[in-house]
């Protein structure tokens, strides 16, 4: 599970995110852009 905390303080949990996707996000120049293009819509999520 990947937990993402936004500047607003909201936390979302993305399920079944593979380790390689997490590693790519860590090294991405823009975490927000990576999240929008590679994670949102591709993985189930819930607001924590």
Gaussian input, Z-matrix of N, CA and C with variables (Angstrom, degrees):
# hf/3-21g

backbone

0 1
 N
 C     1     B1
 C     2     B2     1     A1
 N     3     B3     2     A2     1     D1
 C     4     B4     3     A3     2     D2
 C     5     B5     4     A4     3     D3
 N     6     B6     5     A5     4     D4
 C     7     B7     6     A6     5     D5
 C     8     B8     7     A7     6     D6
 N     9     B9     8     A8     7     D7
 C    10    B10     9     A9     8     D8
 C    11    B11    10    A10     9     D9
 N    12    B12    11    A11    10    D10
 C    13    B13    12    A12    11    D11
 C    14    B14    13    A13    12    D12
 N    15    B15    14    A14    13    D13
 C    16    B16    15    A15    14    D14
 C    17    B17    16    A16    15    D15
 N    18    B18    17    A17    16    D16
 C    19    B19    18    A18    17    D17
 C    20    B20    19    A19    18    D18
 N    21    B21    20    A20    19    D19
 C    22    B22    21    A21    20    D20
 C    23    B23    22    A22    21    D21
 N    24    B24    23    A23    22    D22
 C    25    B25    24    A24    23    D23
 C    26    B26    25    A25    24    D24
 N    27    B27    26    A26    25    D25
 C    28    B28    27    A27    26    D26
 C    29    B29    28    A28    27    D27
 N    30    B30    29    A29    28    D28
 C    31    B31    30    A30    29    D29
 C    32    B32    31    A31    30    D30
 N    33    B33    32    A32    31    D31
 C    34    B34    33    A33    32    D32
 C    35    B35    34    A34    33    D33
 N    36    B36    35    A35    34    D34
 C    37    B37    36    A36    35    D35
 C    38    B38    37    A37    36    D36
 N    39    B39    38    A38    37    D37
 C    40    B40    39    A39    38    D38
 C    41    B41    40    A40    39    D39
 N    42    B42    41    A41    40    D40
 C    43    B43    42    A42    41    D41
 C    44    B44    43    A43    42    D42
 N    45    B45    44    A44    43    D43
 C    46    B46    45    A45    44    D44
 C    47    B47    46    A46    45    D45
 N    48    B48    47    A47    46    D46
 C    49    B49    48    A48    47    D47
 C    50    B50    49    A49    48    D48
 N    51    B51    50    A50    49    D49
 C    52    B52    51    A51    50    D50
 C    53    B53    52    A52    51    D51
 N    54    B54    53    A53    52    D52
 C    55    B55    54    A54    53    D53
 C    56    B56    55    A55    54    D54
 N    57    B57    56    A56    55    D55
 C    58    B58    57    A57    56    D56
 C    59    B59    58    A58    57    D57
 N    60    B60    59    A59    58    D58
 C    61    B61    60    A60    59    D59
 C    62    B62    61    A61    60    D60
 N    63    B63    62    A62    61    D61
 C    64    B64    63    A63    62    D62
 C    65    B65    64    A64    63    D63
 N    66    B66    65    A65    64    D64
 C    67    B67    66    A66    65    D65
 C    68    B68    67    A67    66    D66
 N    69    B69    68    A68    67    D67
 C    70    B70    69    A69    68    D68
 C    71    B71    70    A70    69    D69
 N    72    B72    71    A71    70    D70
 C    73    B73    72    A72    71    D71
 C    74    B74    73    A73    72    D72
 N    75    B75    74    A74    73    D73
 C    76    B76    75    A75    74    D74
 C    77    B77    76    A76    75    D75
 N    78    B78    77    A77    76    D76
 C    79    B79    78    A78    77    D77
 C    80    B80    79    A79    78    D78
 N    81    B81    80    A80    79    D79
 C    82    B82    81    A81    80    D80
 C    83    B83    82    A82    81    D81
 N    84    B84    83    A83    82    D82
 C    85    B85    84    A84    83    D83
 C    86    B86    85    A85    84    D84
 N    87    B87    86    A86    85    D85
 C    88    B88    87    A87    86    D86
 C    89    B89    88    A88    87    D87
 N    90    B90    89    A89    88    D88
 C    91    B91    90    A90    89    D89
 C    92    B92    91    A91    90    D90
 N    93    B93    92    A92    91    D91
 C    94    B94    93    A93    92    D92
 C    95    B95    94    A94    93    D93
 N    96    B96    95    A95    94    D94
 C    97    B97    96    A96    95    D95
 C    98    B98    97    A97    96    D96
 N    99    B99    98    A98    97    D97
 C   100   B100    99    A99    98    D98
 C   101   B101   100   A100    99    D99
 N   102   B102   101   A101   100   D100
 C   103   B103   102   A102   101   D101
 C   104   B104   103   A103   102   D102
 N   105   B105   104   A104   103   D103
 C   106   B106   105   A105   104   D104
 C   107   B107   106   A106   105   D105
 N   108   B108   107   A107   106   D106
 C   109   B109   108   A108   107   D107
 C   110   B110   109   A109   108   D108
 N   111   B111   110   A110   109   D109
 C   112   B112   111   A111   110   D110
 C   113   B113   112   A112   111   D111
 N   114   B114   113   A113   112   D112
 C   115   B115   114   A114   113   D113
 C   116   B116   115   A115   114   D114
 N   117   B117   116   A116   115   D115
 C   118   B118   117   A117   116   D116
 C   119   B119   118   A118   117   D117
 N   120   B120   119   A119   118   D118
 C   121   B121   120   A120   119   D119
 C   122   B122   121   A121   120   D120
 N   123   B123   122   A122   121   D121
 C   124   B124   123   A123   122   D122
 C   125   B125   124   A124   123   D123
 N   126   B126   125   A125   124   D124
 C   127   B127   126   A126   125   D125
 C   128   B128   127   A127   126   D126
 N   129   B129   128   A128   127   D127
 C   130   B130   129   A129   128   D128
 C   131   B131   130   A130   129   D129
 N   132   B132   131   A131   130   D130
 C   133   B133   132   A132   131   D131
 C   134   B134   133   A133   132   D132
 N   135   B135   134   A134   133   D133
 C   136   B136   135   A135   134   D134
 C   137   B137   136   A136   135   D135
 N   138   B138   137   A137   136   D136
 C   139   B139   138   A138   137   D137
 C   140   B140   139   A139   138   D138
 N   141   B141   140   A140   139   D139
 C   142   B142   141   A141   140   D140
 C   143   B143   142   A142   141   D141

   B1=1.4410
   B2=1.5296
   B3=1.2992
   B4=1.4637
   B5=1.5190
   B6=1.3210
   B7=1.4556
   B8=1.5170
   B9=1.3259
   B10=1.4637
   B11=1.5206
   B12=1.3317
   B13=1.4547
   B14=1.5255
   B15=1.3222
   B16=1.4576
   B17=1.5265
   B18=1.3154
   B19=1.4595
   B20=1.5188
   B21=1.3265
   B22=1.4615
   B23=1.5218
   B24=1.3447
   B25=1.4549
   B26=1.5179
   B27=1.3226
   B28=1.4631
   B29=1.5162
   B30=1.3301
   B31=1.4611
   B32=1.5232
   B33=1.3197
   B34=1.4575
   B35=1.5137
   B36=1.3264
   B37=1.4540
   B38=1.5214
   B39=1.3293
   B40=1.4632
   B41=1.5206
   B42=1.3422
   B43=1.4574
   B44=1.5262
   B45=1.3275
   B46=1.4663
   B47=1.5257
   B48=1.3307
   B49=1.4621
   B50=1.5275
   B51=1.3265
   B52=1.4668
   B53=1.5309
   B54=1.3142
   B55=1.4641
   B56=1.5247
   B57=1.3358
   B58=1.4709
   B59=1.5330
   B60=1.3275
   B61=1.4731
   B62=1.5276
   B63=1.3247
   B64=1.4620
   B65=1.5266
   B66=1.3227
   B67=1.4695
   B68=1.5322
   B69=1.3204
   B70=1.4597
   B71=1.5273
   B72=1.3250
   B73=1.4688
   B74=1.5226
   B75=1.3359
   B76=1.4659
   B77=1.5168
   B78=1.3316
   B79=1.4653
   B80=1.5276
   B81=1.3261
   B82=1.4676
   B83=1.5253
   B84=1.3275
   B85=1.4631
   B86=1.5384
   B87=1.3378
   B88=1.4589
   B89=1.5201
   B90=1.3256
   B91=1.4674
   B92=1.5277
   B93=1.3231
   B94=1.4637
   B95=1.5088
   B96=1.3083
   B97=1.4650
   B98=1.5268
   B99=1.3132
   B100=1.4601
   B101=1.5212
   B102=1.3200
   B103=1.4613
   B104=1.5294
   B105=1.3144
   B106=1.4643
   B107=1.5234
   B108=1.3174
   B109=1.4669
   B110=1.5286
   B111=1.3121
   B112=1.4670
   B113=1.5233
   B114=1.3235
   B115=1.4635
   B116=1.5305
   B117=1.3314
   B118=1.4684
   B119=1.5300
   B120=1.3065
   B121=1.4547
   B122=1.5149
   B123=1.3214
   B124=1.4699
   B125=1.5244
   B126=1.3369
   B127=1.4602
   B128=1.5241
   B129=1.3271
   B130=1.4738
   B131=1.5250
   B132=1.3210
   B133=1.4512
   B134=1.5240
   B135=1.3110
   B136=1.4514
   B137=1.5185
   B138=1.3011
   B139=1.4605
   B140=1.5180
   B141=1.3015
   B142=1.4683
   B143=1.5187
   A1=108.69
   A2=115.43
   A3=121.97
   A4=107.72
   A5=117.35
   A6=122.22
   A7=108.50
   A8=115.55
   A9=121.21
   A10=108.25
   A11=116.15
   A12=121.03
   A13=108.46
   A14=114.89
   A15=120.65
   A16=110.10
   A17=116.66
   A18=121.64
   A19=111.70
   A20=116.88
   A21=121.72
   A22=112.23
   A23=115.76
   A24=120.78
   A25=112.71
   A26=117.77
   A27=120.99
   A28=110.26
   A29=115.61
   A30=121.33
   A31=108.76
   A32=115.50
   A33=121.50
   A34=108.25
   A35=115.00
   A36=121.56
   A37=108.16
   A38=116.18
   A39=122.94
   A40=107.38
   A41=115.69
   A42=121.45
   A43=112.42
   A44=114.93
   A45=123.10
   A46=113.69
   A47=116.46
   A48=120.57
   A49=107.66
   A50=117.94
   A51=119.84
   A52=111.83
   A53=115.07
   A54=120.65
   A55=111.72
   A56=117.79
   A57=119.04
   A58=111.29
   A59=117.97
   A60=120.61
   A61=109.37
   A62=116.57
   A63=120.67
   A64=110.92
   A65=116.67
   A66=120.70
   A67=110.71
   A68=117.36
   A69=120.82
   A70=110.49
   A71=115.85
   A72=119.30
   A73=110.93
   A74=116.75
   A75=120.28
   A76=111.94
   A77=117.73
   A78=120.35
   A79=113.21
   A80=117.20
   A81=120.40
   A82=110.43
   A83=117.27
   A84=120.29
   A85=111.84
   A86=116.78
   A87=121.91
   A88=108.41
   A89=116.17
   A90=120.30
   A91=110.54
   A92=117.06
   A93=121.08
   A94=112.41
   A95=116.95
   A96=120.49
   A97=110.41
   A98=117.11
   A99=120.40
   A100=110.21
   A101=116.49
   A102=121.30
   A103=109.89
   A104=116.87
   A105=121.29
   A106=112.09
   A107=117.32
   A108=120.46
   A109=114.02
   A110=117.56
   A111=119.65
   A112=115.43
   A113=117.44
   A114=118.78
   A115=111.76
   A116=116.47
   A117=118.87
   A118=109.57
   A119=115.48
   A120=120.66
   A121=113.69
   A122=117.26
   A123=120.66
   A124=111.54
   A125=117.41
   A126=121.18
   A127=109.65
   A128=114.85
   A129=119.95
   A130=108.38
   A131=115.91
   A132=119.35
   A133=110.81
   A134=115.44
   A135=122.33
   A136=107.63
   A137=115.08
   A138=119.53
   A139=107.80
   A140=116.34
   A141=120.36
   A142=110.77
   D1=136.97
   D2=177.01
   D3=-108.51
   D4=121.19
   D5=175.95
   D6=-101.18
   D7=132.02
   D8=-179.16
   D9=-125.12
   D10=125.07
   D11=175.55
   D12=-105.00
   D13=124.48
   D14=-179.54
   D15=-89.30
   D16=164.73
   D17=-178.79
   D18=-57.53
   D19=-28.78
   D20=179.09
   D21=-70.14
   D22=-14.84
   D23=-177.50
   D24=99.54
   D25=-11.30
   D26=176.60
   D27=-67.25
   D28=141.04
   D29=178.79
   D30=-119.34
   D31=130.87
   D32=176.31
   D33=-120.37
   D34=143.07
   D35=178.08
   D36=-112.89
   D37=124.15
   D38=179.30
   D39=-105.68
   D40=126.04
   D41=-172.09
   D42=-94.08
   D43=147.18
   D44=174.29
   D45=61.82
   D46=30.40
   D47=176.23
   D48=-77.47
   D49=120.61
   D50=-179.04
   D51=-65.09
   D52=153.20
   D53=-179.45
   D54=-57.53
   D55=-38.86
   D56=-178.41
   D57=-64.84
   D58=-32.86
   D59=177.57
   D60=-69.59
   D61=-41.18
   D62=176.02
   D63=-60.09
   D64=-44.51
   D65=179.25
   D66=-62.38
   D67=-39.49
   D68=178.29
   D69=-64.56
   D70=-39.43
   D71=179.15
   D72=-64.14
   D73=-40.72
   D74=-179.67
   D75=-60.38
   D76=-32.94
   D77=-176.92
   D78=-98.71
   D79=-0.61
   D80=-178.94
   D81=-68.37
   D82=140.24
   D83=178.39
   D84=-61.85
   D85=-34.52
   D86=178.34
   D87=-125.74
   D88=109.08
   D89=-179.88
   D90=-64.22
   D91=-40.69
   D92=-179.73
   D93=-63.63
   D94=-42.64
   D95=179.09
   D96=-66.49
   D97=-41.25
   D98=177.95
   D99=-62.20
   D100=-44.44
   D101=178.99
   D102=-58.85
   D103=-46.76
   D104=-177.84
   D105=-64.50
   D106=-39.31
   D107=-174.10
   D108=-88.96
   D109=-29.20
   D110=-170.60
   D111=-116.20
   D112=-16.51
   D113=-174.71
   D114=-118.14
   D115=-50.33
   D116=179.45
   D117=-61.01
   D118=131.59
   D119=179.91
   D120=85.90
   D121=-13.84
   D122=-178.65
   D123=-103.47
   D124=-21.68
   D125=-176.21
   D126=-131.93
   D127=147.77
   D128=174.79
   D129=-64.68
   D130=150.16
   D131=-179.97
   D132=-148.47
   D133=165.02
   D134=173.99
   D135=-149.23
   D136=148.40
   D137=174.20
   D138=-78.86
   D139=132.50
   D140=-177.36
   D141=-85.81

